[in-house]
Amino acid sequence: MSETLVFLVLLNPANLLAQDRTVDPTWLHRFVPRLSEAKADFSSSTCHYKPIFGAGDADNRILRSVSHFGEVTVEAHGNCQSVVHDREEELYFVLQGTGSLQYGDGTNPLRANDFTYLAPGAKFALANNSDQPLRVLVMGFKIPTRVTLSPPPQHAKVVNLEDVKEEPVQGHPTSVLYKLLVGPRSGKRDAIDDAYVITSFFWMDFAPGGTNFPHHHETAEEIYLVVDGEGEMVAGSGMDGLEGRFPAKAGDAYYFRPNCTVGFYNQDKPGSKAHILAVRSRIPLSNEED
C-alpha cells in the first residue's frame, strides 16, 4: 500500500470516528475529599452539595436506578431548602455532627451515625442548629412509573447505627459482619423495611484479612463508600477467574454497574479493621422498561 493510500485511510471519517468513540465504564471510582461542590435542588447559601455519583457527576448517564449519591454539608446554624420528590426514594446517613430533619410537620433530631428512609412524596429538609458543620450522605433512587406508591408515612423513622445488631450474612465469610440498615417493603430483616427500589443499605465490618468474596448482581447497581481502613477493592475483570483489584482507602467511593464483579479485601495485619457503607438498588429488567 502506498504512503498516499495509507494517509487517505487514516483520514477516512469512519476511522476518525472510531478513534474518538468512548465506551461507557463498567464501574466508577471517586475520591470524595477531592470532589467539587455542585448545585442541587436543596442547595442554599449554607447548604452545600458534593456529588459523588449521579446528578452533578460527569458520568451520570450510565446510572439507571440511582438518581444521586453525594455528600451534603450544612454550615453551623444553616439549613437546606425543603424538597419533595414524587417518584424518588432517599436515604440519609449522618457522617458527622448534629442537626435535625424536618419531615412533614415534624422535626427529628439527628446525630452522627443516624440513618433514615425518606419515602416518595414526603417533604423534608436538613437543618443545623449547632456550632459545628453537619455532614450527611444523601442517596436518591428512581422508582419506575409502573410501581404503585403508597402515601408517605406521617413520621420519619430515624435509627442509629449503634442500635443495629452486627451479624454474618449467609453466603459470605464470617470475616465480615453486617449491619442491615434499610431493605425492601416485603422484607423483615432490616432496621427499616420500607423501600421500593432499594434492595439493601448496609454496613460492613471487615476483620483483618477479611473479605466478602468477589461477586456480582445481575439486576442491581451497587455503591461502596470506604468509611475507614484500607485494603483492595475488587472492581470488574473476572477473566480466567482473576478479579481486578485496586488500592482503596477511607474516602474512596465505587459505583458498580449490573453484572460487574465487586468485593473487598481488608489488609491482613493485626488490628487492621475496615468499614464500608454500601447500597444496592434494583434496575428494571429488559422486558419491563418504562
N, C-alpha and C positions, 0 to 999 in steps of 0.2 A: 504494500500500500504506500502510495507516495505521501510526502510530507504535507502536500496541499490537501489530499483527501483526509488524512488524519486530522488536520486542522478543521476541515469542514465538519467532520463527525463530531469533534469536540464542541463546535459551535451550534450543533443541532439543538433546537429549543427543547426537544424531548429529553436530551441528555442533561441539559442545564436544569430542567425542572426536577429530574430525578435526583440530581445532586442537592438541590435546595429543599427537597421534601424532608419533613421531620416526622418522626414516629412518636406517638403518644407513649409516655413512660408507663411501665408496669407498676412502679412504686415511686414514691416521692420522699425526699428527706429534707427537713428543715431544722436549723439550729435556732431555737426560739430567741435567745438573747440578741441575735444579730438582725432580727426582723424589724421592719419599719411599721409605723402606725398607718392606718388607713381609716377612711370614714365608714361608719356603719349606721343603720337606721336608729340605733340607740345612742349614738355618739353625742357628746356635749362638750362644752369648754372644759369640763372637769372629768369627763368620762372618755377614756382613750381605748381604741381597739387595735390590737395587733393580730392581723390574720395569719394563720399558720397554714391551713388548707381551706379550699372552697372560696367563697366570695372574698374578693380582695387579693387573692393569690393568682399568679400568672397562669397556673395550670388548672384553674378551677373547672374548665370544661370537661375534664376527664372524670370528675366525680359524679356519681349518679344519684345516690340517696343522701349523701352528705351535702348540706347547703353551706354550712360554715363551721369552722373549728378554729378557735383562736383564744386570745387572752385579753381580758378587759382589766384595765387599771382605773380605779376610781380614786381621785385625789382626796386628801383629807377634807372632810366636810363637803364633799362633792356628790353629784348624783348623775345618773344616766336618764335619757329620755324613756318614757313608757312606750312599750311596743305591744302589738297583737299580731300574731302570725296565724292565719286561718287554717293553713294546711302544712304546718311545720310543728314538730315537737322538739323540745330543747332539754338539755342537761346543763346544770351549773355545778361546778366544783370549786370550792374556795381554796385557793392555793396559799394565800397569806392575808392576814389582817382580820378585822371585824367590820360588820356593816349590817345592812338589812335588805330584805327582799320585799318589795311592795307588790303584793299579789291580789288582784281584785280590790276589795275594800279593806283588806287586812295587811298587816306588816309582820314579817318573820325575822327575828334576829339571826345573823349569820356569824360564824366563826371559822377559823382555819379547819379544813378537812370536812366541812359540811357539804352535803350534796343534795340536789333536789331535781325533780322531774317537772317540767312545765308543759302542760297539755296544749294542743292546738286550740285557738280561740280564747285563751286566757290573756289578760292584760297584766303586765308585770314590768318592774324596773328595779335597778340596783341603786342603793344609796349608802353613803359612808359618813357616819356622824363622829368618827374617831379622828385622832390627830395623826394617824399613820395611813399610808396607802392601802387600799383593798384590791387584791388581785384575784381574779376569778377566771377559771377555764370555762368557756361557753361553747356549746356544741348544738348545732341545729340539723334536723333531718326532715327531708321532704316526704310527705305522705301522699301516695297515689290517689287520684280522684275516685277510683273505684272503691276505696275503703270508706265505709260508713263511720262517721265520727260521732262520739257521744259528747254531750255538753261537758265542758271542763269542770273539774271539781271546784267547789267553792273555796277550799283552802288548800294551800300547798303543803306537801309533806316534806319536811327537812330532816335529814338523818346525818349523824356524824360517823365518819369512817371508824372511829374507835369503838362504836357501838355495834359494828357488824362482825360476826364471827369469821375467823380465818379457818379455811378448810381446804383439803385436797379436792380436785375435780377428777372424776372418772375419765380415764384415757390419757391422763398426763402424769408425769413423775411426781412423787411426793417431795422432791427437792424444790418445788414451787408451790406455795399455798395461795389461795384465792380469797378475796372478799367480793361477794356477788352483790353489786350495788343496785342496778336497775335492770329489769328484764321485761318481757312482753306481758300483755294483759292476760294471756292464758296461763302464765307461769305462777309458781308458788314458792320459788326458791330464793328470790332476790329480796333485798330490803324494801324495794319499791317495784311492784309489778304492775305498771300502768301503760307501757309503751305500745305503739302501733308498728313502727318500723325498726326500732332499736331491738336487737336480739339479746345484747348483753353489754353492760357497762360494768367493768370490774377492775380490781386492784390485784396486782401480782407481787408476791414477796418471794424473792429468789434466795435460796441458801447458797453459801459458797460452792461454786461448781455446778449450780442448779441450772436446769433448762426446762422449758415447756415443750420441747421437741418440735422441730420444724414441721409445719402442717399447712393446709390451705383450706379455704372455704369457697365452694363453687358459686354460691349465690349471695355472697356478702362482701361488703367493704369493711376494712378494719384499720384502726389508727392506734399506734402505740406512742406514748409520751414517757420518756425516761425521767422519773422524778428525782431519783438519786442513785448513786452507784455507777458502775461502768462494766461493760462486757462487750459482747459481739452480737449485733443484730443480724438476723437472717432475713434477707430480702431477695426473693426471686431465685433464679437458676434452677437447680434440681437435675441438670443434665448428668446422666450416669450416677444419680443419687448424691451428687455433690451440691450442697446449697451455697448460695452467695453469702459471705459473712463480711460485716463492716463494723469497725470500731464504733461503740456507742457510749455516750456519757450523759449525765444529767443535762437536760435542756434539748436533747435530740428528740425529734418527732418524726415518725414514719407513717406514711399512708400506703396501704396495700390494696390494689385492685382485686376484684374477684379472681379466684384461682391462683393468686400469687403465693408462693411459698413464704411463710412468716414464722418467726421464732426468735428466741433469745437465749444466749449462753452467758451466764454470770462468770466472773473471774473465779478461778479455783485457788483462792488464797484464804487462809484463816480469817474470819471476821468480815469478809467482803460481801456484804449484803447489797441487794439492788431491788428497787421498787419501780414498777411500771403501772401507769394508768392506761387502760385500753378500752376501746369501744368498738362494737361491731353492729352493723346495720344491714338489713336485708334489701337487696335490689330486686326490681321486677324481673321475672323470667322472660325469655324472648317472646313467648306466646301470650304475655299479659302486659305488654307495654301500654302506656297511657296514650 
